[in-house]
Amino acid sequence: MRRFFAKAVRMHLSLGAGWRKTDKFCYLCRRMRASVKKIYASLRPDALVAFWLGVWWICNLFQAGFTELANDEAYYHMFAENLSWGYFDHPPMTALLVWLGEHLFGGEFGVRFFFTLLQPLYLFVFWRIIRPTDADRRDAGLFVMLSAATLMLQLYGFIAVPDGPLMMTAALFLLTFKWFTEGRRAAWLWMGVAMALMAYSKYHGALVVLFALAATPPRVFLRPTLYLSGAVALLLLVPHFVWQYEHDWASLAYHLAGRNSVFRPNYVAEYLLNLLVVFNPFFVPLYVKAWIAVKPQNAVERALKFIPVAFIVFFLLSTFRGYVQPQWVIVAVFGLIYTLFTYARRHSRTRRYLMCAGLATVLLVGLVRLEMIFNPLGLRFEVFDNPASYGRIAGIADDRPVVFRHGYAVAAKYAFYTGGEAYCQPNIRYRTHQWQFRDDDTRFAGHEVLVETPYDGADTTGRVRSVVLPNGKRFTWFVDPHFHPTRLVDIAFTGLPEQVVPGDTLRLTLRISNPYPYAIGVCGDRSLVMLWKHGRFRVEEFDTGEHFNIPAGDTITREVRFVVPEQLSGAGFDAGFALRRDGYTNWFNGKPLRTEVVAP
């Protein structure tokens, strides 16, 4: 019995010691929590904004590392494989940031790292631009909530696309523009640097400058330093201009004309609906109310008020000549946040509504972000099932190069997720792209290559195979045992008038140059076709019926007769020639000529 009581006493004492340790730990936790609360309560507005932007950045870091690449991200990763002063679609800033991140970390995280870093930086710069002199902690919270609840900023806070660099450099431009209008010393120099950085980020930066100056008082244009600032920007852009010149001004031609299409009413409707969504439908009515009510107090505030309207109207008009993507108006976010922030901080009822609606939006966004990582709903989208889908194609290829014909981003994704060799032919019924400046298809010449081909259940060759990938898309291909590209064959021609009438007989003289070290025969499954392309998507294709041989490294001349058909009546076309094979036409071989088919 004595031993039993002694044991009980020892157990009680040991439990007491344990509880004392637990109590001490709890006490330390309470002290730490109290210290954190005290530190947080002591943060001034600038520090509070920086804190919450830091939290947002950490969330974006996780998203960047655990979400598969979107199509355009893989495409820009392909850019980064060969750094240059320019690319077909965009200036070089995006490729440079992807290249830097890849060399630091690799994988999806590396591709996106610097883009996640840009967002908290440009939002803090923007906060400093619009920060009232009497700003308090509530103003800091309002600014962060408005930013976080803007759906466009959520997505473009971590994906590797040109819009992130554009927002960063646009914020720097607005800051230096503010300095310039305030008469600060050397502000013109830094504004010139900021304009150049915008141009190196995305060509839409030119609109930011144009609209900011349009809202500026006329007296600013009397300052010689304004023109010195422009000269600095142009001087810094000389390497990019040289690249454009060497590549036949490909980017400008694409953005000014290559995107054009026929008018479709759904382009306008979809554009307006997209704006409603990406700017947060809970906020849109208040944006309008705030824009009417807010009176700018200085030049940069006038610019911020004008920029959203200018961007929205400019791209609304652009919908009449082609599809407009919603992120093209992303810079308008700066002006919208400025007007709504300025209005709401003076109207407590509006502030409360925005904080509640913003919180609800952020919670919904959190669910979407989780879906992008884990995909519990089993959605089929471009950020899901990439390793499995492209791994399936790699298994079929069995170390052979793959020539894709449908998607420039698909080829880039295949290379990123499998490390396999790939190339993408341009598509005459869609667009050309950066792949045209690469020589991968030339390197594959003479090799056994997997060639993607349109799905056609009526194939009679017995060569075509097809499979449905894990992402739900179909991949159709045939094996070319001796791949011989014809993309670089140049077909220049004369004899096409600026205007033609259906029924006219055209006598065209073709000068066909073959730069390849092998002869190209136009016979059998390869034919010479005349292409008539209107806008982006309408293509009329006519087989000339010509048969001839182009010796290796040689140039030949051919005469071709073509009767203009009635179906071309009433439209303007880019007309040219192409070598068609396997029922597929890549792009014009050589430069097309412009003509109009006049209705009789």
Backbone torsions as a table, in degrees:
resi	resn	phi	psi	omega
1	MET	NA	-41.6	179.8
2	ARG	-61.5	-43.1	179.7
3	ARG	-63.0	-36.1	179.8
4	PHE	-63.6	-46.2	179.3
5	PHE	-65.8	-38.3	178.7
6	ALA	-63.0	-42.0	178.1
7	LYS	-63.3	-41.7	179.6
8	ALA	-62.9	-40.9	179.6
9	VAL	-63.9	-44.2	179.5
10	ARG	-61.8	-40.3	179.7
11	MET	-65.0	-41.2	179.2
12	HIS	-62.6	-42.9	180.0
13	LEU	-64.7	-41.1	179.4
14	SER	-65.8	-39.5	176.5
15	LEU	-64.4	-38.1	178.6
16	GLY	-62.9	-41.3	177.8
17	ALA	-63.5	-40.4	177.8
18	GLY	-62.6	-44.3	178.7
19	TRP	-64.1	-35.8	178.6
20	ARG	-64.2	-39.0	176.8
21	LYS	-64.8	-41.9	178.9
22	THR	-63.4	-43.9	178.3
23	ASP	-60.7	-38.4	179.8
24	LYS	-65.7	-41.8	178.6
25	PHE	-62.6	-44.5	179.0
26	CYS	-62.8	-39.1	178.1
27	TYR	-61.9	-43.0	178.9
28	LEU	-64.5	-39.4	177.5
29	CYS	-61.7	-43.0	179.1
30	ARG	-63.9	-41.1	178.3
31	ARG	-62.8	-42.6	-179.6
32	MET	-65.3	-43.8	178.8
33	ARG	-61.1	-42.3	178.9
34	ALA	-64.1	-38.5	178.8
35	SER	-66.2	-42.2	178.6
36	VAL	-62.4	-44.7	178.2
37	LYS	-60.3	-40.4	-179.3
38	LYS	-65.9	-43.8	178.9
39	ILE	-63.9	-45.8	179.5
40	TYR	-60.8	-41.5	-179.6
41	ALA	-66.7	-23.1	-177.9
42	SER	-87.7	-8.7	-178.0
43	LEU	-65.9	131.7	175.2
44	ARG	-81.2	169.5	-173.9
45	PRO	-51.9	-46.3	-179.1
46	ASP	-62.3	-44.7	179.6
47	ALA	-66.2	-35.4	179.7
48	LEU	-67.3	-42.3	175.9
49	VAL	-60.8	-45.5	179.6
50	ALA	-61.4	-38.7	-179.8
51	PHE	-62.2	-50.9	-176.6
52	TRP	-70.9	-32.6	173.3
53	LEU	-65.6	-33.3	175.4
54	GLY	-65.9	-41.2	175.7
55	VAL	-61.6	-44.5	177.7
56	TRP	-60.1	-41.8	178.9
57	TRP	-60.9	-42.4	179.0
58	ILE	-61.5	-41.4	176.1
59	CYS	-60.8	-41.7	178.4
60	ASN	-65.8	-34.3	176.9
61	LEU	-61.3	-46.2	177.4
62	PHE	-62.2	-42.9	179.9
63	GLN	-62.0	-40.8	-178.8
64	ALA	-63.6	-36.4	-176.8
65	GLY	-82.5	-22.8	-173.2
66	PHE	-115.1	8.9	177.1
67	THR	-115.0	132.6	179.4
68	GLU	-68.1	159.1	-176.2
69	LEU	-68.1	140.7	167.8
70	ALA	-77.9	168.0	-174.6
71	ASN	-58.3	-50.1	-177.0
72	ASP	-65.1	-32.7	178.3
73	GLU	-62.6	-42.9	177.1
74	ALA	-63.6	-38.3	178.2
75	TYR	-62.0	-44.0	178.8
76	TYR	-71.2	-28.0	172.6
77	HIS	-63.1	-37.0	174.6
78	MET	-62.8	-38.0	173.9
79	PHE	-53.3	-47.6	-172.2
80	ALA	-67.2	-14.8	177.2
81	GLU	-66.4	-23.1	178.4
82	ASN	-138.6	93.2	-178.1
83	LEU	-63.8	138.7	-177.1
84	SER	-150.3	169.0	177.5
85	TRP	-81.1	-0.9	178.2
86	GLY	-171.1	164.0	177.9
87	TYR	-141.3	166.9	-174.6
88	PHE	-55.6	-50.0	-173.7
89	ASP	-88.5	-33.7	-166.1
90	HIS	-144.6	160.9	169.9
91	PRO	-69.5	177.3	-164.4
92	PRO	-86.2	-5.8	-171.8
93	MET	-59.3	-44.5	-178.6
94	THR	-60.1	-45.8	179.6
95	ALA	-61.2	-39.8	-179.6
96	LEU	-63.5	-44.5	-179.8
97	LEU	-66.2	-39.5	176.0
98	VAL	-62.6	-44.7	179.9
99	TRP	-59.4	-45.5	179.6
100	LEU	-62.6	-46.0	-179.6
101	GLY	-64.2	-39.8	178.6
102	GLU	-62.6	-39.0	-179.2
103	HIS	-74.1	-20.7	176.9
104	LEU	-87.1	-44.5	-170.8
105	PHE	-125.7	-38.5	-175.5
106	GLY	79.4	171.1	177.3
107	GLY	66.1	-169.0	178.5
108	GLU	-60.0	-38.2	-179.3
109	PHE	-61.7	-43.9	179.8
110	GLY	-65.3	-41.2	178.7
111	VAL	-57.4	-38.3	-171.5
112	ARG	-100.1	-9.8	-167.2
113	PHE	-53.1	-53.9	-174.7
114	PHE	-68.7	-22.9	177.2
115	PHE	-73.2	-33.4	173.6
116	THR	-67.5	-33.5	-178.4
117	LEU	-71.0	-31.9	-176.3
118	LEU	-65.5	-38.3	-172.5
119	GLN	-61.0	-53.0	178.3
120	PRO	-60.9	-29.5	179.5
121	LEU	-68.5	-49.3	-176.1
122	TYR	-72.8	-29.1	176.7
123	LEU	-69.8	-35.7	177.4
124	PHE	-69.5	-40.9	175.6
125	VAL	-59.0	-43.5	-179.9
126	PHE	-65.2	-39.1	175.6
127	TRP	-57.8	-42.6	-179.9
128	ARG	-66.3	-28.3	178.7
129	ILE	-69.9	-44.0	-173.7
130	ILE	-99.8	-0.8	-176.5
131	ARG	-60.4	121.5	176.8
132	PRO	-68.2	153.1	179.6
133	THR	-65.4	-26.4	-179.9
134	ASP	-103.5	26.6	-177.6
135	ALA	-60.2	141.6	176.1
136	ASP	-124.5	-173.8	-176.2
137	ARG	-64.6	-34.3	178.0
138	ARG	-64.4	-36.7	176.9
139	ASP	-64.8	-40.1	177.9
140	ALA	-61.8	-44.3	178.5
141	GLY	-64.3	-39.4	178.8
142	LEU	-63.3	-44.3	180.0
143	PHE	-61.0	-46.1	-179.1
144	VAL	-65.0	-41.2	-179.3
145	MET	-65.9	-42.5	177.4
146	LEU	-60.4	-40.3	179.9
147	SER	-67.8	-47.4	-176.7
148	ALA	-67.6	-29.5	-178.3
149	ALA	-87.7	-1.0	173.8
150	THR	-84.0	107.4	-168.5
151	LEU	-58.7	-35.5	-179.5
152	MET	-61.9	-37.7	179.8
153	LEU	-70.1	-28.6	177.7
154	GLN	-63.1	-48.3	-178.3
155	LEU	-71.0	-44.2	-175.5
156	TYR	-88.0	23.5	172.4
157	GLY	-97.1	-9.4	-179.7
158	PHE	-139.9	-19.9	-179.0
159	ILE	-79.6	149.6	-173.4
160	ALA	-90.1	81.9	179.1
161	VAL	-134.8	164.0	-174.1
162	PRO	-64.5	-13.4	-174.8
163	ASP	-69.1	-32.4	176.3
164	GLY	-63.1	-53.9	174.6
165	PRO	-58.1	-36.7	177.7
166	LEU	-61.1	-44.3	-179.7
167	MET	-64.4	-39.6	179.0
168	MET	-62.8	-50.4	-177.3
169	THR	-71.4	-31.2	175.4
170	ALA	-65.4	-39.0	176.3
171	ALA	-62.8	-41.3	177.1
172	LEU	-64.8	-39.4	177.3
173	PHE	-62.9	-45.4	-180.0
174	LEU	-62.2	-37.3	177.6
175	LEU	-65.5	-48.4	179.9
176	THR	-68.9	-32.3	175.1
177	PHE	-63.6	-39.5	175.7
178	LYS	-62.2	-45.7	177.2
179	TRP	-59.7	-42.1	-177.9
180	PHE	-63.0	-45.0	-179.2
181	THR	-70.6	-21.1	175.5
182	GLU	-84.7	-5.5	177.1
183	GLY	81.1	22.9	-179.6
184	ARG	-71.0	147.3	-178.4
185	ARG	-66.2	135.8	176.8
186	ALA	66.4	9.1	179.2
187	ALA	-62.6	-33.6	-179.6
188	TRP	-61.0	-36.0	-179.9
189	LEU	-66.1	-48.7	-178.7
190	TRP	-68.2	-31.4	176.0
191	MET	-66.4	-37.6	175.3
192	GLY	-62.8	-41.8	177.3
193	VAL	-62.8	-43.6	-179.9
194	ALA	-62.9	-39.9	178.2
195	MET	-64.1	-40.4	177.8
196	ALA	-64.3	-42.1	178.9
197	LEU	-63.7	-36.8	175.0
198	MET	-61.6	-44.5	-179.9
199	ALA	-64.7	-34.3	177.0
200	TYR	-75.1	-12.9	-179.2
201	SER	-93.1	-52.3	179.4
202	LYS	-162.7	141.4	-174.9
203	TYR	-65.3	-18.9	177.3
204	HIS	-63.3	-14.1	176.0
205	GLY	-58.9	-28.1	177.7
206	ALA	-61.1	-34.9	178.7
207	LEU	-67.9	-35.7	178.1
208	VAL	-60.4	-46.6	178.9
209	VAL	-63.8	-47.8	-178.3
210	LEU	-58.9	-47.2	-176.9
211	PHE	-72.6	-34.6	176.7
212	ALA	-64.2	-43.4	178.9
213	LEU	-69.0	-33.4	179.3
214	ALA	-62.9	-28.6	179.9
215	ALA	-92.7	4.4	-175.8
216	THR	-91.3	141.5	176.6
217	PRO	-57.0	145.2	-176.4
218	PRO	-56.5	-28.7	-176.4
219	ARG	-62.9	-24.4	179.1
220	VAL	-63.3	-32.5	-178.1
221	PHE	-72.6	-7.1	176.2
222	LEU	-86.3	-7.2	-179.2
223	ARG	-82.3	122.1	177.3
224	PRO	-61.1	-29.3	-178.3
225	THR	-64.7	-23.6	176.4
226	LEU	-61.4	-42.4	-178.7
227	TYR	-76.7	-30.2	172.5
228	LEU	-64.2	-37.6	177.5
229	SER	-61.9	-43.8	176.2
230	GLY	-62.6	-37.7	178.7
231	ALA	-64.7	-39.3	177.0
232	VAL	-60.9	-45.1	179.5
233	ALA	-60.7	-46.3	-179.5
234	LEU	-63.4	-39.4	178.8
235	LEU	-62.9	-42.5	179.7
236	LEU	-69.0	-21.6	-178.4
237	LEU	-91.3	1.0	-178.4
238	VAL	-55.1	-45.8	178.5
239	PRO	-57.4	-37.1	178.7
240	HIS	-69.9	-39.3	177.2
241	PHE	-63.3	-38.8	177.6
242	VAL	-61.6	-44.3	178.3
243	TRP	-61.0	-44.5	179.4
244	GLN	-60.0	-43.0	179.4
245	TYR	-61.5	-42.9	-178.8
246	GLU	-69.2	-19.6	179.9
247	HIS	-114.2	29.8	171.8
248	ASP	59.8	34.6	177.2
249	TRP	53.4	44.3	-173.1
250	ALA	-60.8	-42.9	-176.8
251	SER	-65.5	-45.1	-179.0
252	LEU	-64.9	-42.0	178.8
253	ALA	-61.6	-39.6	-179.4
254	TYR	-67.3	-49.2	-175.2
255	HIS	-73.3	-30.8	-177.9
256	LEU	-86.5	-27.2	-176.6
257	ALA	-135.3	-34.4	-173.5
258	GLY	-64.4	-25.2	179.0
259	ARG	-84.1	-11.3	-175.1
260	ASN	-63.1	145.5	177.9
261	SER	-145.2	176.9	174.5
262	VAL	-72.6	154.5	-178.8
263	PHE	-70.0	133.9	175.0
264	ARG	-134.2	125.3	-177.9
265	PRO	-55.6	-31.8	-178.2
266	ASN	-67.0	-22.6	175.4
267	TYR	-60.2	-44.4	-179.5
268	VAL	-67.2	-48.2	-177.8
269	ALA	-62.0	-44.3	-179.1
270	GLU	-66.3	-38.2	178.0
271	TYR	-59.7	-49.5	-178.9
272	LEU	-65.3	-39.7	178.4
273	LEU	-65.4	-40.9	178.1
274	ASN	-61.2	-41.1	178.4
275	LEU	-61.5	-41.2	179.5
276	LEU	-59.1	-38.4	-177.2
277	VAL	-77.1	-52.4	-171.2
278	VAL	-70.3	-23.9	176.8
279	PHE	-91.0	2.2	179.5
280	ASN	80.1	105.2	-178.9
281	PRO	-58.9	-23.4	176.4
282	PHE	-68.8	-23.4	-174.4
283	PHE	-102.1	-23.8	-169.1
284	VAL	-54.1	-48.1	178.7
285	PRO	-59.1	-36.3	179.7
286	LEU	-72.4	-30.4	173.7
287	TYR	-56.8	-45.8	-179.4
288	VAL	-63.4	-46.8	-179.4
289	LYS	-61.9	-44.1	-179.3
290	ALA	-66.8	-40.1	-178.7
291	TRP	-61.4	-38.0	179.1
292	ILE	-69.5	-38.4	-171.7
293	ALA	-82.2	-33.9	-172.3
294	VAL	-74.9	132.6	177.5
295	LYS	-112.0	110.5	-178.3
296	PRO	-60.8	148.0	-177.1
297	GLN	-108.0	-10.7	-179.2
298	ASN	-153.2	-179.3	-173.5
299	ALA	-64.2	-43.5	-177.1
300	VAL	-69.2	-33.6	176.2
301	GLU	-69.0	-36.1	174.4
302	ARG	-62.9	-40.8	177.6
303	ALA	-63.4	-43.6	-179.6
304	LEU	-64.3	-33.0	177.9
305	LYS	-74.4	-33.8	-176.6
306	PHE	-80.6	-35.1	-173.2
307	ILE	-57.3	-47.0	-179.3
308	PRO	-58.6	-46.2	-179.7
309	VAL	-63.1	-44.0	-178.4
310	ALA	-63.0	-45.2	179.3
311	PHE	-63.6	-46.7	-176.9
312	ILE	-63.6	-43.8	-179.8
313	VAL	-68.9	-43.4	-179.4
314	PHE	-56.7	-48.4	-177.7
315	PHE	-79.5	-21.2	170.3
316	LEU	-63.2	-44.4	175.7
317	LEU	-63.9	-32.4	179.2
318	SER	-66.7	-23.7	178.5
319	THR	-66.0	-16.2	178.5
320	PHE	-76.7	-10.3	178.5
321	ARG	-125.6	10.3	177.3
322	GLY	161.9	174.1	-179.6
323	TYR	-73.9	137.7	179.7
324	VAL	-115.4	124.0	178.7
325	GLN	-80.9	143.4	-172.8
326	PRO	-63.4	-31.0	-177.0
327	GLN	-71.4	-9.9	179.4
328	TRP	-65.9	-19.2	179.5
329	VAL	-102.3	18.6	-172.0
330	ILE	-60.0	-32.7	-178.9
331	VAL	-63.9	-23.0	176.5
332	ALA	-58.8	-22.7	179.7
333	VAL	-56.2	-39.0	179.9
334	PHE	-57.5	-48.2	-179.1
335	GLY	-68.2	-37.7	179.5
336	LEU	-65.9	-43.8	178.6
337	ILE	-64.3	-41.2	179.4
338	TYR	-58.4	-50.5	-176.1
339	THR	-66.3	-43.4	-178.0
340	LEU	-69.7	-39.2	176.9
341	PHE	-62.4	-46.8	-178.4
342	THR	-62.1	-39.2	179.7
343	TYR	-72.9	-46.9	-171.7
344	ALA	-69.5	-31.0	-177.7
345	ARG	-67.2	-16.3	178.5
346	ARG	-104.1	-0.7	-179.7
347	HIS	-129.9	101.5	-172.6
348	SER	-61.4	-37.1	-179.6
349	ARG	-64.7	-43.9	177.4
350	THR	-64.2	-39.7	178.9
351	ARG	-60.0	-46.8	-179.0
352	ARG	-61.7	-42.9	178.6
353	TYR	-61.1	-45.7	-178.3
354	LEU	-63.8	-38.9	179.3
355	MET	-66.4	-40.7	179.4
356	CYS	-69.8	-48.6	179.1
357	ALA	-64.2	-37.2	177.8
358	GLY	-64.1	-42.5	178.4
359	LEU	-62.4	-43.4	177.3
360	ALA	-60.4	-40.8	178.9
361	THR	-63.5	-45.4	-179.2
362	VAL	-61.5	-39.3	177.9
363	LEU	-64.3	-42.1	176.8
364	LEU	-64.2	-40.8	177.7
365	VAL	-61.3	-38.4	177.6
366	GLY	-59.0	-40.1	177.4
367	LEU	-65.3	-40.9	178.2
368	VAL	-63.5	-41.2	178.5
369	ARG	-62.1	-40.7	177.4
370	LEU	-64.6	-38.9	177.3
371	GLU	-61.9	-39.1	-179.9
372	MET	-65.1	-26.4	-179.7
373	ILE	-88.2	-50.8	-170.8
374	PHE	-101.5	-23.6	-179.6
375	ASN	50.0	55.2	178.4
376	PRO	-66.3	-21.6	180.0
377	LEU	-82.2	-7.9	178.8
378	GLY	69.0	31.6	-179.2
379	LEU	-68.9	152.1	173.7
380	ARG	-108.2	108.6	-177.0
381	PHE	-148.9	169.8	-171.7
382	GLU	-67.9	-13.9	178.2
383	VAL	-98.0	10.5	-179.5
384	PHE	-121.3	148.9	169.3
385	ASP	63.0	22.8	-178.5
386	ASN	-69.1	-49.0	179.3
387	PRO	-58.1	-42.1	-178.8
388	ALA	-68.7	-41.8	-176.3
389	SER	-68.6	-49.6	-178.2
390	TYR	-76.0	-26.0	172.0
391	GLY	-64.0	-35.0	176.5
392	ARG	-62.7	-44.3	178.1
393	ILE	-64.2	-40.2	179.0
394	ALA	-62.1	-37.3	177.0
395	GLY	-64.1	-38.4	177.2
396	ILE	-68.1	-41.3	-178.4
397	ALA	-65.1	-35.7	177.7
398	ASP	53.5	55.0	177.9
399	ASP	72.7	2.5	174.1
400	ARG	-83.6	146.0	174.7
401	PRO	-61.4	153.4	179.1
402	VAL	-119.8	126.3	175.7
403	VAL	-104.0	108.7	179.0
404	PHE	-87.4	150.9	-177.1
405	ARG	-127.4	-3.2	-173.3
406	HIS	-114.4	-33.4	-173.6
407	GLY	-139.9	118.1	179.2
408	TYR	-62.8	-31.9	179.5
409	ALA	-76.9	-30.1	179.5
410	VAL	-62.9	-44.2	177.6
411	ALA	-62.0	-40.6	179.5
412	ALA	-65.9	-40.4	178.0
413	LYS	-65.5	-40.6	178.3
414	TYR	-57.9	-46.2	-180.0
415	ALA	-65.1	-39.3	-177.7
416	PHE	-67.7	-46.9	-172.7
417	TYR	-86.3	-14.9	-179.3
418	THR	-119.8	-20.0	-174.6
419	GLY	74.5	5.8	-179.4
420	GLY	-79.4	161.5	178.4
421	GLU	-78.3	136.4	-177.4
422	ALA	-149.5	160.2	174.0
423	TYR	-150.9	154.0	177.2
424	CYS	-125.2	120.9	174.6
425	GLN	-74.9	144.4	173.9
426	PRO	-65.3	158.0	-176.3
427	ASN	-118.4	113.9	-175.5
428	ILE	-61.1	-24.1	-179.9
429	ARG	-94.5	8.9	175.2
430	TYR	-134.0	-86.1	-176.4
431	ARG	-166.0	165.5	168.2
432	THR	-95.3	179.2	-169.1
433	HIS	-166.4	-171.6	-174.9
434	GLN	-62.6	-25.4	-178.7
435	TRP	-59.0	-25.0	-178.1
436	GLN	-66.4	-18.8	179.1
437	PHE	-94.1	6.6	176.7
438	ARG	-108.0	154.6	-176.3
439	ASP	-109.7	23.3	-177.7
440	ASP	-58.3	-42.6	-179.1
441	ASP	-63.6	-33.0	176.2
442	THR	-66.3	-38.7	178.1
443	ARG	-64.0	-28.8	-178.3
444	PHE	-80.6	-7.3	-174.2
445	ALA	-55.8	131.2	179.9
446	GLY	85.3	-7.7	-179.1
447	HIS	-92.4	163.9	171.5
448	GLU	-80.3	124.1	-169.9
449	VAL	-133.0	142.6	171.1
450	LEU	-84.8	123.7	-176.7
451	VAL	-116.8	120.4	175.1
452	GLU	-68.0	142.6	-178.6
453	THR	-140.3	154.2	177.7
454	PRO	-59.6	144.3	178.5
455	TYR	-71.7	124.5	-178.7
456	ASP	-144.6	110.1	-178.7
457	GLY	-66.8	-11.0	-178.0
458	ALA	-95.2	15.6	179.3
459	ASP	-56.1	130.1	-179.6
460	THR	-113.0	-0.9	-177.6
461	THR	-80.9	-23.5	-176.3
462	GLY	78.2	3.0	-177.4
463	ARG	-94.7	-23.1	-171.0
464	VAL	-81.3	134.0	176.9
465	ARG	-124.8	156.4	-177.2
466	SER	-147.1	146.2	178.9
467	VAL	-147.9	145.9	174.7
468	VAL	-92.7	124.7	-175.9
469	LEU	-84.1	165.1	178.0
470	PRO	-57.1	-26.2	178.7
471	ASN	-82.1	4.7	178.0
472	GLY	89.0	-8.0	179.9
473	LYS	-87.8	152.4	179.2
474	ARG	-96.9	134.9	174.7
475	PHE	-115.0	121.3	-177.7
476	THR	-119.8	136.4	-172.9
477	TRP	-153.6	165.6	165.6
478	PHE	-138.6	161.8	-180.0
479	VAL	-98.2	121.0	175.0
480	ASP	-98.2	109.7	-175.6
481	PRO	-70.0	-22.2	179.2
482	HIS	-139.1	80.4	-176.0
483	PHE	-68.9	126.6	178.1
484	HIS	-133.4	97.8	-178.7
485	PRO	-67.1	155.4	177.8
486	THR	-126.0	10.7	-173.0
487	ARG	-58.5	-35.9	-174.7
488	LEU	-87.2	-1.7	175.1
489	VAL	-63.6	128.4	-177.3
490	ASP	-104.9	125.4	177.9
491	ILE	-117.7	99.5	174.4
492	ALA	-97.1	144.7	-176.5
493	PHE	-147.0	157.2	176.7
494	THR	-129.9	166.0	177.1
495	GLY	104.1	4.5	179.9
496	LEU	-98.7	113.2	178.0
497	PRO	-68.1	164.0	177.7
498	GLU	-70.9	-23.1	175.2
499	GLN	-135.4	138.5	176.2
500	VAL	-133.6	163.9	179.2
501	VAL	-123.3	139.3	176.4
502	PRO	-50.7	134.4	-176.6
503	GLY	100.5	-17.7	177.2
504	ASP	-63.2	141.8	174.2
505	THR	-100.3	114.3	-179.1
506	LEU	-92.8	133.2	174.3
507	ARG	-110.8	102.1	-171.2
508	LEU	-106.6	135.4	177.0
509	THR	-102.5	117.7	-177.1
510	LEU	-102.9	134.6	173.1
511	ARG	-115.2	108.2	-170.8
512	ILE	-109.0	119.7	-177.7
513	SER	-113.1	130.2	-179.7
514	ASN	-111.2	106.5	-178.3
515	PRO	-83.6	-6.0	-173.6
516	TYR	-81.5	156.2	179.1
517	PRO	-82.6	22.3	177.9
518	TYR	-140.2	151.6	178.6
519	ALA	-74.6	149.8	179.3
520	ILE	-122.1	118.4	179.2
521	GLY	-97.8	130.7	176.1
522	VAL	-98.5	90.6	-178.7
523	CYS	-170.8	171.0	179.8
524	GLY	61.0	-121.9	-177.9
525	ASP	-85.6	1.1	175.7
526	ARG	-111.8	130.0	-176.9
527	SER	-135.2	159.6	174.3
528	LEU	-97.6	120.8	-179.1
529	VAL	-119.1	150.7	171.7
530	MET	-101.0	130.3	-176.3
531	LEU	-109.7	138.2	173.6
532	TRP	-124.9	109.7	-173.8
533	LYS	-113.2	123.7	177.9
534	HIS	-117.0	116.0	-177.3
535	GLY	67.3	-150.4	-174.3
536	ARG	-88.7	-31.7	-166.0
537	PHE	-119.2	-21.6	-179.8
538	ARG	-83.6	120.6	178.1
539	VAL	-134.3	124.4	172.8
540	GLU	-106.9	131.0	-170.9
541	GLU	-126.7	128.9	-176.2
542	PHE	-131.9	124.5	177.4
543	ASP	-73.2	127.1	-179.2
544	THR	-78.4	-17.9	-177.2
545	GLY	74.7	9.4	-179.3
546	GLU	-77.9	145.7	175.0
547	HIS	-133.6	125.0	-179.4
548	PHE	-164.2	177.1	-179.1
549	ASN	-127.6	136.2	177.5
550	ILE	-109.0	108.1	-178.7
551	PRO	-60.9	156.8	179.1
552	ALA	-60.0	130.7	177.1
553	GLY	63.3	23.1	-173.9
554	ASP	-121.4	168.7	178.1
555	THR	-127.1	133.9	178.0
556	ILE	-125.2	164.0	177.8
557	THR	-121.5	135.8	179.4
558	ARG	-134.4	146.6	173.2
559	GLU	-103.5	129.7	-177.8
560	VAL	-126.8	131.5	174.3
561	ARG	-100.5	135.7	-179.7
562	PHE	-141.2	126.2	177.2
563	VAL	-94.6	121.7	-177.3
564	VAL	-67.9	120.1	-177.0
565	PRO	-81.4	159.9	-178.7
566	GLU	-63.3	-30.7	-175.4
567	GLN	-65.4	-14.0	178.6
568	LEU	-90.5	-1.6	-172.1
569	SER	-62.5	138.3	170.3
570	GLY	83.0	23.7	-179.5
571	ALA	-148.7	157.3	173.7
572	GLY	-94.9	145.2	-174.5
573	PHE	-136.8	151.9	159.3
574	ASP	-92.4	115.9	-176.2
575	ALA	-111.0	139.4	179.6
576	GLY	-169.0	-168.1	-175.9
577	PHE	-125.3	156.7	178.2
578	ALA	-151.7	153.8	173.1
579	LEU	-92.2	117.5	-176.6
580	ARG	-102.6	138.1	177.7
581	ARG	-143.4	144.9	176.7
582	ASP	55.7	35.2	178.4
583	GLY	70.7	18.2	-175.6
584	TYR	-134.7	131.4	176.3
585	THR	-109.9	124.6	-178.7
586	ASN	-77.0	-74.8	-177.0
587	TRP	-155.0	174.9	174.4
588	PHE	-56.9	134.3	166.2
589	ASN	-89.1	104.0	-172.7
590	GLY	92.5	178.0	-176.0
591	LYS	-83.1	133.8	174.1
592	PRO	-77.2	165.1	175.4
593	LEU	-114.6	149.7	-177.4
594	ARG	-91.5	134.9	175.8
595	THR	-151.0	161.5	178.7
596	GLU	-121.8	130.8	177.3
597	VAL	-93.8	106.4	-175.0
598	VAL	-84.0	133.4	177.5
599	ALA	-65.3	135.0	-178.5
600	PRO	-67.3	NA	NA
